[in-house]
C-alpha cells in the first residue's frame, strides 16, 4: 500500500485511474484486480507484500477471529476499503469490530470506523513513514480506537489507543513473550514468540527455495 506513486504499472486501466482524480465512489467501483489506495483524490500504488508480511497478517487475523467471532465481533481482511477522509481511502492489513459496535455494509466503501486497524510495516522508509505518520493521523481523525503496528524488521508490536484529545498514545509495546491485557480485548493474549517462530519457518532472504534432502 505504497503512498506517493503516481502511475501504478499494472496495465492501461490502472495507469488511467492513477492519472485522473477519483471520488470515493469511483474508487469503490474499480475492478477487484485493480490495486491502490486513494490519497487526496488520486490512486496511489500498493506494495507487493512479501511472505513475511503475509504470514504476520494471517496470524493477526487468526488471533482476532479466535477471540471475536464467538463473542459476536467481526474481522475484515486486507481488501476492505475505508473512507478515512472526504477524498482519501485506505486498505489496512486487517481491521476488527468489537461486539456491540456498528458494523460495515456488505458492499461499497466503508464509512463506519472499526475499533481496531492493523498495519504490518514494510521495509522501505517511505512505507514506514506512511504507516507510522500518515495513517496514524488519518486513522485518528477517522475515529479508530486502537491502532496496531507490527514491525517485522524490528520484531516489535505497538498497540496505540486513541485519547480524548483525538491523538494516539502508546497503550502497550512488546518485542517478545506473551502480551496479555490487550486493550479492548479482555482475556486475549498475543503470543509474540509464536508469531516470530512462524516467520522463521520461511526460507532464505534471497527467495531461493531451501534444498530438500533426497532419500
Secondary structure as UniProt FT lines:
FT   HELIX           12..19
FT   HELIX           24..28
FT   TURN            32..33
FT   STRAND          37..39
FT   TURN            40..41
FT   STRAND          42..44
FT   HELIX           51..68
FT   HELIX           69..71
FT   STRAND          74..76
FT   TURN            78..79
FT   STRAND          82..85
FT   TURN            86..87
FT   STRAND          88..90
FT   STRAND          94..97
FT   TURN            99..100
FT   STRAND          116..121
FT   HELIX           125..129
FT   HELIX           130..134
FT   HELIX           135..142
FT   STRAND          146..151
FT   TURN            152..155
FT   STRAND          156..162
FT   TURN            164..165
FT   STRAND          168..174
FT   STRAND          178..179
FT   TURN            183..184
FT   TURN            186..187
FT   STRAND          190..191
FT   HELIX           192..200
FT   TURN            205..206
//
